[in-house]
Amino acid sequence: MSFLYGAALLFAIAGTGLLDFRHSLALFGGAAGRTTVIVGVAVAFFLAWDVAGIATGVFFRGGGPWMTGILLGPELPLEELFFLVLLSYSTLVSYLLATRALSRRSAP
């Protein structure tokens, strides 16, 4: 069992959190509840998407020496949950950072 891929995803989530903290954007920008809801809803949507894909035979778990082998469901590895959190959180932070940068650029 290897935890390398999961550890890399957690490291990336922590890095996104540091970026969020540095610029006070989402979780650390006074909107912790809203951020949790947004990321939670996005992760739930993508998990439902994954389950539908698995049920229809479109998605399947790939094997690799860097994965834990822990499954949340048939063909649904633990690392997928970490990836979906990273995807949702980094998208939110990127959007807020870009919005802030564009608003500063257009301000007189």
Backbone as a printed PyTorch tensor [residue, N CA C, xyz], in Angstrom:
tensor([[[  0.8380,  -1.1760,   0.0000],
         [  0.0000,   0.0000,   0.0000],
         [  0.8890,   1.2480,   0.0000]],

        [[  0.6170,   2.1370,  -0.9110],
         [  1.3780,   3.3720,  -0.9780],
         [  0.4340,   4.5550,  -0.8080]],

        [[  0.9200,   5.5380,  -0.1500],
         [  0.1130,   6.7300,   0.0940],
         [  0.6550,   7.9370,  -0.6670]],

        [[  1.5270,   7.7070,  -1.6540],
         [  2.1950,   8.8040,  -2.3410],
         [  1.2170,   9.7150,  -3.0830]],

        [[  0.3020,   9.1370,  -3.8500],
         [ -0.6450,   9.9450,  -4.6070],
         [ -1.5750,  10.7170,  -3.6740]],

        [[ -2.0940,  10.0470,  -2.6560],
         [ -2.9580,  10.7100,  -1.6850],
         [ -2.2210,  11.8150,  -0.9430]],

        [[ -0.9650,  11.5620,  -0.5980],
         [ -0.1600,  12.5750,   0.0880],
         [  0.0900,  13.7750,  -0.8290]],

        [[  0.3180,  13.5130,  -2.1040],
         [  0.5280,  14.6180,  -3.0540],
         [ -0.7380,  15.4600,  -3.1890]],

        [[ -1.8910,  14.8020,  -3.2100],
         [ -3.1480,  15.5500,  -3.2870],
         [ -3.3770,  16.3740,  -2.0270]],

        [[ -3.1050,  15.7980,  -0.8690],
         [ -3.2500,  16.5480,   0.3870],
         [ -2.2690,  17.7160,   0.4490]],

        [[ -1.0670,  17.5230,  -0.0670],
         [ -0.0720,  18.5910,  -0.1340],
         [ -0.5760,  19.7320,  -1.0270]],

        [[ -1.1820,  19.3810,  -2.1530],
         [ -1.7240,  20.3940,  -3.0600],
         [ -2.9130,  21.1300,  -2.4350]],

        [[ -3.7550,  20.4010,  -1.6890],
         [ -4.8630,  21.0530,  -0.9850],
         [ -4.3200,  22.0230,   0.0530]],

        [[ -3.2830,  21.6130,   0.7750],
         [ -2.6580,  22.5010,   1.7640],
         [ -2.0530,  23.7280,   1.0840]],

        [[ -1.4310,  23.5450,  -0.0710],
         [ -0.8780,  24.6730,  -0.8150],
         [ -1.9560,  25.6390,  -1.2640]],

        [[ -3.0810,  25.1120,  -1.7060],
         [ -4.2150,  25.9570,  -2.0750],
         [ -4.7320,  26.7110,  -0.8520]],

        [[ -4.7560,  26.0180,   0.2800],
         [ -5.1670,  26.6630,   1.5300],
         [ -4.2290,  27.7960,   1.9210]],

        [[ -2.9250,  27.5860,   1.7100],
         [ -1.9630,  28.6540,   2.0110],
         [ -2.1670,  29.8620,   1.1000]],

        [[ -2.4440,  29.6090,  -0.1670],
         [ -2.7360,  30.7010,  -1.0940],
         [ -3.9980,  31.4410,  -0.6690]],

        [[ -4.9940,  30.6780,  -0.2680],
         [ -6.2440,  31.2570,   0.2340],
         [ -5.9730,  32.0960,   1.4850]],

        [[ -5.1860,  31.5660,   2.4030],
         [ -4.8470,  32.2740,   3.6370],
         [ -4.0700,  33.5600,   3.3490]],

        [[ -3.0950,  33.4700,   2.4540],
         [ -2.2400,  34.6190,   2.1260],
         [ -3.0440,  35.7790,   1.5610]],

        [[ -4.0480,  35.4600,   0.7500],
         [ -4.8180,  36.5090,   0.0840],
         [ -6.2210,  36.6890,   0.6740]],

        [[ -6.5260,  35.9720,   1.7550],
         [ -7.8480,  36.0600,   2.4170],
         [ -8.9870,  35.9790,   1.4090]],

        [[ -9.0590,  34.8650,   0.7030],
         [-10.0080,  34.7540,  -0.4000],
         [-11.3050,  34.0360,  -0.0500]],

        [[-11.2220,  32.8030,   0.3770],
         [-12.4370,  31.9940,   0.5410],
         [-12.5770,  31.5380,   1.9870]],

        [[-11.9690,  30.4300,   2.2970],
         [-12.0660,  29.8640,   3.6400],
         [-11.5260,  30.8320,   4.6890]],

        [[-10.4720,  31.5410,   4.3410],
         [ -9.8320,  32.4630,   5.2780],
         [-10.1980,  33.9200,   4.9990]],

        [[-11.1680,  34.1390,   4.1410],
         [-11.5880,  35.4960,   3.8080],
         [-12.8880,  35.8900,   4.4740]],

        [[-13.2410,  35.2070,   5.5400],
         [-14.4610,  35.5340,   6.2560],
         [-15.6880,  34.8210,   5.7330]],

        [[-15.4850,  33.8680,   4.8380],
         [-16.6220,  33.1370,   4.2680],
         [-16.4090,  31.6350,   4.4180]],

        [[-16.0200,  31.2040,   5.5930],
         [-15.7240,  29.7860,   5.8180],
         [-16.9510,  28.9090,   5.5830]],

        [[-18.0960,  29.3330,   6.0710],
         [-19.3150,  28.5530,   5.8790],
         [-19.7040,  28.4460,   4.4230]],

        [[-19.6710,  29.5680,   3.7320],
         [-20.0250,  29.5790,   2.3150],
         [-19.0410,  28.7500,   1.5010]],

        [[-17.7520,  28.8480,   1.8320],
         [-16.7310,  28.0670,   1.1330],
         [-16.9660,  26.5740,   1.3420]],

        [[-17.2610,  26.1850,   2.5660],
         [-17.5090,  24.7750,   2.8680],
         [-18.7150,  24.2590,   2.0950]],

        [[-19.7640,  25.0520,   2.0180],
         [-20.9600,  24.6430,   1.2750],
         [-20.6550,  24.5290,  -0.2130]],

        [[-19.9700,  25.5050,  -0.7770],
         [-19.6560,  25.4950,  -2.2100],
         [-18.7980,  24.2910,  -2.5670]],

        [[-17.7410,  24.0730,  -1.8020],
         [-16.8580,  22.9340,  -2.0800],
         [-17.6020,  21.6250,  -1.8380]],

        [[-18.3940,  21.5570,  -0.7830],
         [-19.1650,  20.3460,  -0.4930],
         [-20.1660,  19.9980,  -1.5860]],

        [[-20.8810,  20.9950,  -2.0790],
         [-21.8560,  20.7630,  -3.1520],
         [-21.1390,  20.3270,  -4.4260]],

        [[-20.0270,  20.9730,  -4.7410],
         [-19.2650,  20.5950,  -5.9380],
         [-18.7410,  19.1680,  -5.8300]],

        [[-18.1880,  18.8060,  -4.6720],
         [-17.6830,  17.4450,  -4.4750],
         [-18.8300,  16.4400,  -4.5680]],

        [[-19.9770,  16.7450,  -3.9710],
         [-21.1350,  15.8500,  -4.0470],
         [-21.5910,  15.6710,  -5.5010]],

        [[-21.6120,  16.7590,  -6.2600],
         [-21.9960,  16.6720,  -7.6720],
         [-21.0400,  15.7710,  -8.4370]],

        [[-19.7410,  15.9980,  -8.2600],
         [-18.7590,  15.2030,  -8.9940],
         [-18.7210,  13.7540,  -8.5240]],

        [[-18.9930,  13.5030,  -7.2370],
         [-19.0930,  12.1130,  -6.7720],
         [-20.2960,  11.4210,  -7.4120]],

        [[-21.4160,  12.1420,  -7.5120],
         [-22.5890,  11.5750,  -8.1840],
         [-22.2690,  11.2920,  -9.6550]],

        [[-21.5400,  12.1980, -10.2590],
         [-21.1130,  12.0230, -11.6540],
         [-20.2470,  10.7690, -11.7690]],

        [[-19.3060,  10.5920, -10.8480],
         [-18.4440,   9.4140, -10.8400],
         [-19.2460,   8.1290, -10.6540]],

        [[-20.1870,   8.1490,  -9.7140],
         [-21.0110,   6.9570,  -9.4580],
         [-21.8290,   6.6030, -10.7030]],

        [[-22.3720,   7.6100, -11.3630],
         [-23.1250,   7.3510, -12.5970],
         [-22.2100,   6.7740, -13.6800]],

        [[-21.0170,   7.3130, -13.7820],
         [-20.0600,   6.7920, -14.7610],
         [-19.6200,   5.3760, -14.4470]],

        [[-19.4410,   5.0820, -13.1730],
         [-19.0720,   3.7260, -12.7600],
         [-20.2210,   2.7660, -13.0410]],

        [[-21.4470,   3.1800, -12.7320],
         [-22.6240,   2.3250, -12.9370],
         [-22.8340,   1.9890, -14.4090]],

        [[-22.5000,   2.9270, -15.2950],
         [-22.6790,   2.6870, -16.7330],
         [-21.4570,   2.0360, -17.3710]],

        [[-20.4090,   1.8300, -16.5930],
         [-19.2150,   1.1740, -17.1140],
         [-18.2560,   2.0930, -17.8380]],

        [[-18.4940,   3.3930, -17.7540],
         [-17.6190,   4.3520, -18.4220],
         [-16.3580,   4.6000, -17.5930]],

        [[-16.5190,   4.7090, -16.2820],
         [-15.3900,   4.9570, -15.3920],
         [-15.0050,   3.6650, -14.6930]],

        [[-13.7350,   3.4940, -14.4900],
         [-13.2400,   2.3640, -13.7210],
         [-11.9530,   2.7710, -13.0270]],

        [[-11.6390,   2.0580, -11.9780],
         [-10.4480,   2.3760, -11.1850],
         [ -9.2210,   1.8600, -11.8970]],

        [[ -8.3020,   2.7530, -12.1260],
         [ -7.0220,   2.3370, -12.6730],
         [ -6.1080,   1.8910, -11.5390]],

        [[ -5.2380,   1.0240, -11.8500],
         [ -4.3020,   0.5590, -10.8340],
         [ -3.0190,   1.3580, -10.8940]],

        [[ -2.3440,   1.4060,  -9.8220],
         [ -1.0670,   2.1040,  -9.8050],
         [ -0.3540,   1.8570,  -8.4930]],

        [[  0.9550,   1.8790,  -8.5240],
         [  1.7120,   1.6190,  -7.3080],
         [  1.6470,   2.7570,  -6.2930]],

        [[  1.1130,   3.9100,  -6.6790],
         [  1.0850,   5.0670,  -5.7850],
         [ -0.2530,   5.2360,  -5.0750]],

        [[ -1.1930,   4.3610,  -5.3330],
         [ -2.5250,   4.4680,  -4.7410],
         [ -2.6460,   3.5410,  -3.5340]],

        [[ -3.5170,   3.9140,  -2.5990],
         [ -3.6570,   3.1480,  -1.3580],
         [ -4.3760,   1.8170,  -1.5570]],

        [[ -5.2570,   1.7550,  -2.5200],
         [ -6.0780,   0.5620,  -2.6830],
         [ -7.3470,   0.6200,  -1.8500]],

        [[ -7.5180,   1.6920,  -1.0710],
         [ -8.7260,   1.8760,  -0.2630],
         [ -9.8320,   2.3820,  -1.1810]],

        [[-10.9740,   1.6930,  -1.1350],
         [-12.0980,   2.0630,  -1.9980],
         [-13.2440,   2.6130,  -1.1690]],

        [[-13.8520,   3.6850,  -1.6560],
         [-15.0550,   4.2430,  -1.0350],
         [-16.2960,   3.5140,  -1.5210]],

        [[-16.1870,   2.8990,  -2.6480],
         [-17.2520,   2.1320,  -3.2720],
         [-16.6330,   1.3390,  -4.4000]],

        [[-17.4250,   0.5650,  -5.1160],
         [-16.8690,  -0.1850,  -6.2380],
         [-16.2330,   0.7650,  -7.2610]],

        [[-14.9900,   0.5280,  -7.5740],
         [-14.2530,   1.3190,  -8.5680],
         [-14.0640,   2.7870,  -8.1780]],

        [[-14.2490,   3.1400,  -6.9130],
         [-14.1220,   4.5270,  -6.4610],
         [-13.0470,   4.6220,  -5.3760]],

        [[-11.8230,   4.9730,  -5.7790],
         [-10.7280,   5.0130,  -4.8030],
         [-10.8050,   6.2370,  -3.8830]],

        [[-10.2180,   6.1130,  -2.7230],
         [-10.1520,   7.1990,  -1.7400],
         [ -9.5290,   8.4500,  -2.3510]],

        [[ -8.5430,   8.2660,  -3.1770],
         [ -7.8440,   9.4040,  -3.7870],
         [ -8.7700,  10.2570,  -4.6450]],

        [[ -9.8290,   9.6690,  -5.1780],
         [-10.7880,  10.4430,  -5.9800],
         [-11.4520,  11.5280,  -5.1430]],

        [[-11.7570,  11.2120,  -3.8910],
         [-12.3500,  12.2100,  -2.9960],
         [-11.3780,  13.3730,  -2.7820]],

        [[-10.1150,  13.0610,  -2.5200],
         [ -9.1090,  14.1100,  -2.3450],
         [ -8.9650,  14.9420,  -3.6190]],

        [[ -8.9760,  14.2700,  -4.7710],
         [ -8.8550,  14.9840,  -6.0360],
         [-10.0270,  15.9340,  -6.2530]],

        [[-11.2310,  15.4800,  -5.9270],
         [-12.4120,  16.3320,  -6.1270],
         [-12.4090,  17.5300,  -5.1880]],

        [[-11.9270,  17.3440,  -3.9700],
         [-11.7840,  18.4780,  -3.0470],
         [-10.7720,  19.4680,  -3.6080]],

        [[ -9.6300,  18.9580,  -4.0870],
         [ -8.6140,  19.8260,  -4.6740],
         [ -9.1660,  20.5710,  -5.8910]],

        [[ -9.8440,  19.8610,  -6.7570],
         [-10.4100,  20.4750,  -7.9590],
         [-11.3810,  21.6030,  -7.6040]],

        [[-12.2860,  21.3250,  -6.6940],
         [-13.3030,  22.3100,  -6.3250],
         [-12.7080,  23.5000,  -5.5840]],

        [[-11.8600,  23.2270,  -4.6030],
         [-11.2800,  24.2960,  -3.7870],
         [-10.3280,  25.1640,  -4.6120]],

        [[ -9.4880,  24.5490,  -5.4270],
         [ -8.5460,  25.3410,  -6.2230],
         [ -9.2750,  26.1620,  -7.2850]],

        [[-10.3700,  25.6340,  -7.8230],
         [-11.1580,  26.4050,  -8.7790],
         [-11.7760,  27.6290,  -8.1090]],

        [[-12.3250,  27.4430,  -6.9130],
         [-12.9110,  28.5610,  -6.1710],
         [-11.8580,  29.6180,  -5.8470]],

        [[-10.7210,  29.1880,  -5.3420],
         [ -9.6520,  30.1270,  -4.9790],
         [ -9.1270,  30.8430,  -6.2300]],

        [[ -8.9560,  30.1230,  -7.3280],
         [ -8.4890,  30.7380,  -8.5740],
         [ -9.4710,  31.7770,  -9.0830]],

        [[-10.7550,  31.4410,  -9.0310],
         [-11.7880,  32.3810,  -9.4690],
         [-11.7680,  33.6540,  -8.6220]],

        [[-11.7060,  33.4870,  -7.3100],
         [-11.7070,  34.6520,  -6.4240],
         [-10.4440,  35.4920,  -6.5960]],

        [[ -9.3100,  34.8430,  -6.7930],
         [ -8.0610,  35.5720,  -7.0090],
         [ -8.1040,  36.3420,  -8.3250]],

        [[ -8.6130,  35.7090,  -9.3780],
         [ -8.7200,  36.3870, -10.6710],
         [ -9.7170,  37.5400, -10.6080]],

        [[-10.8330,  37.3340,  -9.9250],
         [-11.8290,  38.4000,  -9.7720],
         [-11.2280,  39.5940,  -9.0450]],

        [[-10.4920,  39.3270,  -7.9850],
         [ -9.8480,  40.4050,  -7.2350],
         [ -8.8240,  41.1450,  -8.1040]],

        [[ -8.0340,  40.4010,  -8.8340],
         [ -7.0160,  41.0270,  -9.6830],
         [ -7.6540,  41.8790, -10.7850]],

        [[ -8.7290,  41.3870, -11.3870],
         [ -9.3930,  42.1480, -12.4340],
         [-10.0970,  43.3930, -11.8790]],

        [[-10.6460,  43.2920, -10.6840],
         [-11.3100,  44.4630, -10.1100],
         [-10.2850,  45.5400,  -9.7310]],

        [[ -9.1100,  45.1330,  -9.2910],
         [ -8.0530,  46.1080,  -8.9870],
         [ -7.5270,  46.7490, -10.2620]],

        [[ -7.4790,  45.9660, -11.3200],
         [ -6.9770,  46.4750, -12.5930],
         [ -7.9260,  47.5130, -13.1960]],

        [[ -9.2380,  47.3050, -13.0240],
         [-10.2090,  48.2140, -13.6120],
         [-10.5350,  49.4160, -12.7180]],

        [[-10.0820,  49.3620, -11.4560],
         [-10.3420,  50.4870, -10.5530],
         [ -9.4770,  51.6730, -10.9300]],

        [[-10.0400,  52.8920, -10.8390],
         [ -9.2510,  54.0740, -11.2380],
         [ -8.1320,  54.3920, -10.2780]]])
